[in-house]
Amino acid sequence: MASRKSFLLRLDPTVHDALARWAGDELRSTNAQIEFLLRRALEDAGRLPSNAGAQPRRGRPAKHDEQPREHGG
């Protein structure tokens, strides 16, 4: 996995609260929501570099090889 760059971001508290609520509605962390919005804005403006990696998927990995359990009585 490529390394991630971290930096300090100062936000108005009400903007942060709104972002946190929006992130919660979409089951993302606030940090992931900010990255999602920045990537979308860059793409819309035609400024997202073609070599930018995909945004990391968050949460539990999908279970692909697990068979469904039968419920017997």
C-alpha positions in Angstrom: 0.0 0.0 0.0 1.3 3.5 -0.8 2.2 5.7 2.1 -0.3 8.3 3.1 0.5 12.0 3.7 -0.7 13.5 6.9 -1.1 17.2 7.6 -2.9 19.6 10.0 -6.2 21.0 8.7 -7.8 23.9 10.6 -11.6 24.2 10.1 -14.3 26.3 11.5 -16.0 24.2 14.2 -19.4 24.4 12.6 -17.9 23.2 9.3 -16.2 20.3 11.0 -19.5 19.4 12.7 -21.4 19.4 9.4 -18.7 17.3 7.8 -18.8 14.8 10.7 -22.6 14.5 10.4 -22.4 14.0 6.7 -19.6 11.4 7.1 -21.7 9.6 9.6 -24.7 9.5 7.3 -22.5 7.9 4.6 -20.7 5.5 7.1 -17.3 7.2 6.6 -14.9 8.7 9.0 -14.6 12.5 8.8 -11.1 12.1 7.4 -12.4 9.7 4.6 -15.2 12.1 3.9 -12.8 15.0 3.4 -10.6 13.0 1.1 -13.7 11.8 -0.9 -14.9 15.4 -1.3 -11.4 16.7 -2.3 -11.0 13.9 -4.9 -14.4 14.6 -6.3 -13.7 18.3 -6.6 -10.3 17.6 -8.2 -11.9 15.2 -10.7 -14.7 17.7 -11.5 -12.1 20.4 -12.2 -10.1 18.1 -14.4 -7.2 18.3 -11.9 -7.1 14.8 -10.4 -3.7 13.4 -11.5 -4.1 10.2 -13.6 -1.5 8.5 -11.4 -3.4 9.2 -8.2 -4.1 5.9 -6.4 -7.6 4.8 -5.7 -9.1 6.0 -2.4 -8.6 3.2 0.1 -11.7 1.2 0.9 -12.7 1.5 4.6 -14.3 -1.0 6.8 -14.3 -4.8 6.9 -13.1 -6.7 3.8 -15.9 -8.5 1.9 -16.2 -12.2 2.5 -15.8 -13.8 -0.9 -15.0 -17.4 -0.1 -17.3 -18.1 2.8 -20.2 -20.4 2.0 -23.7 -19.4 3.4 -24.7 -21.5 6.4 -27.7 -23.7 6.3 -30.1 -23.3 9.2 -31.2 -26.8 10.2 -33.6 -27.8 12.8 
